[in-house]
Amino acid sequence: MRKYSTLKSLILLGLLAFGRTHAKIITYPAPDGEPLSEDYQLEVDGEAVDIYVARVTDVEDPPGWAIKPGQLGGPYSFAYFDMFGTVTVKIKSLKKPLHKLVIRPQFYGIDPKIKGNTITFTLKKPTKLSIEPDGRFEPLLLFANPVETDPPQRGDPNVIYFGPGIHKQRDIRLNTGQTLYLAGGAIVKGSIDIENSRDVTIRGRGILCGNDWPWRKGPGNMIGIRQSSRIDIEGIILRGAWGWTLVPRHCDTVTVTNIKLCNSKNPNDDGINPVNSQHVTIRDCFIRTDDDCIALKGVSFVEGRNNNVEYITVEDCLLWSDRARIFLLGHESRAEFMRFIKLRNLHILHQSLTPFLFEPGEEMAIEDVLVENVDINAEYWKPNNATAQFRNWEFITLRPVVNQYMHNKVPGRISNVLFRNVALDGAKEKGGYHIWIQGQPNNHGVSEISFENVTWFGQRLKSNSPQLRIEGNTQNIRFLAGATNP
């Protein structure tokens, strides 16, 4: 394989600007000593691309609904490269037959040619795909990035630079004005810590890896950000979190773009958890976790700061949870408000519990939430070596609660939520995937909830839909434009 230099990358981008749109790719050799996938081989425009491995279910989660080691099969594979123009992708499956092949998101309409054990298709722009010969079991994740522009250089005093190779650095601390750069072909084993800083950037094409640490034994979060502002995180891959993965706490203006999370090694590996933070944007990311993909939390307070969870946007992302929720709002929260939230243009590839769980307590109000343009793949699946079949029992749950995480045993409330153009499709199981709205007495109700063009296996949601369950203190639950009350 070859790696284009920064100068060549810029020259290629210049040619593109002048209308030269023929395909160009940049590949990054894996470092010596890194185990590679034995399940697939990959070529892009005739050039071999190394395929990495991500572990799954190293341990069983003792409490609750657990997936035991081995039930999701063996490790899964992932590969990355940069591209512009149209490229041809050729994948050889070395172990699995292809008669059940699905390429997700199916929304993208990738039409592969299959010959024997080889898949061929074209990509016209950077994208993220899950190549699945056998559903969630041992897929190949494909991350086609745009070409980097203006990458930082070695020797810059404000840049911490990790070049190709394996680096072990348990704690990487970043301060105001610094950039951390993980070059393509770099694997950095450690964690990143930012505190009381601003204008910090993390970027590159390399991998931040948590494989060396067992469940709950790693150094903090893989990326932990506290009381900081104007933080940009772009392009890197995070693999094998030992706990919560990317966590802004009491932060303002955090932007996460084109990040790929290859988790599900351990329980409690939440993907991105904005905690008591404002103006957090998560865009164009791939997130696979064992636990919740994205969980908004308001668990602590800092004197003199805004402790609410506000102005959170998640858009243009691919999401996959093996055991828990896709979005969890309010489950562990003592903030006054969780509001001004937009979840839009999303593809939920695989999920096991409720995709949308809103459960405020401690008097917290969840309000002003938009969920828009979302497609969800529903499954009825049986983990390997399992005696029981696992399925999703709920689709959307809006329910103020009291739970074990709460100090003051009082529910919250929910208001002004719009679900628009949300489609659940796939393997239908009778009685599954309920929509559950349950208000509590007094000032702990659920009100002003609208469902506009929400479909359940092709059926538009209406007030008398059999899968809809509305209980307790609720007001103004509406079904709009294409899902009109009968």
RAVEN-V859244 format. One record per run of one state. SS is the DSSP state (@ for helix, = for strand, . for the rest). FROM is the first residue (numbers start at 1). TO is the last residue. If there is no record, write none. Layout:
ss = [SS & SS]
from = [FROM & FROM]
to = [TO & TO]
This chain:
ss = [. & @ & . & = & . & = & . & = & . & = & . & = & . & = & . & = & . & @ & . & = & . & = & . & = & . & = & . & = & . & = & . & = & . & = & . & = & . & = & . & = & . & = & . & = & . & = & . & = & . & = & . & = & . & = & . & = & . & = & . & = & . & = & . & = & . & = & . & = & . & = & . & = & . & = & . & = & . & = & . & = & . & = & . & = & . & = & . & = & . & = & . & = & . & = & .]
from = [1 & 6 & 18 & 24 & 27 & 40 & 45 & 47 & 49 & 52 & 55 & 76 & 85 & 87 & 94 & 102 & 105 & 106 & 109 & 113 & 116 & 118 & 124 & 127 & 133 & 140 & 147 & 159 & 163 & 165 & 175 & 179 & 183 & 186 & 196 & 198 & 205 & 207 & 210 & 223 & 227 & 229 & 235 & 237 & 240 & 246 & 250 & 252 & 258 & 260 & 263 & 272 & 273 & 275 & 276 & 278 & 284 & 286 & 290 & 294 & 299 & 309 & 322 & 327 & 334 & 337 & 351 & 356 & 359 & 361 & 362 & 365 & 379 & 380 & 382 & 390 & 392 & 394 & 400 & 411 & 412 & 413 & 427 & 434 & 441 & 444 & 445 & 446 & 457 & 459 & 461 & 468 & 473 & 474 & 481]
to = [5 & 17 & 23 & 26 & 39 & 44 & 46 & 48 & 51 & 54 & 75 & 84 & 86 & 93 & 101 & 104 & 105 & 108 & 112 & 115 & 117 & 123 & 126 & 132 & 139 & 146 & 158 & 162 & 164 & 174 & 178 & 182 & 185 & 195 & 197 & 204 & 206 & 209 & 222 & 226 & 228 & 234 & 236 & 239 & 245 & 249 & 251 & 257 & 259 & 262 & 271 & 272 & 274 & 275 & 277 & 283 & 285 & 289 & 293 & 298 & 308 & 321 & 326 & 333 & 336 & 350 & 355 & 358 & 360 & 361 & 364 & 378 & 379 & 381 & 389 & 391 & 393 & 399 & 410 & 411 & 412 & 426 & 433 & 440 & 443 & 444 & 445 & 456 & 458 & 460 & 467 & 472 & 473 & 480 & 486]
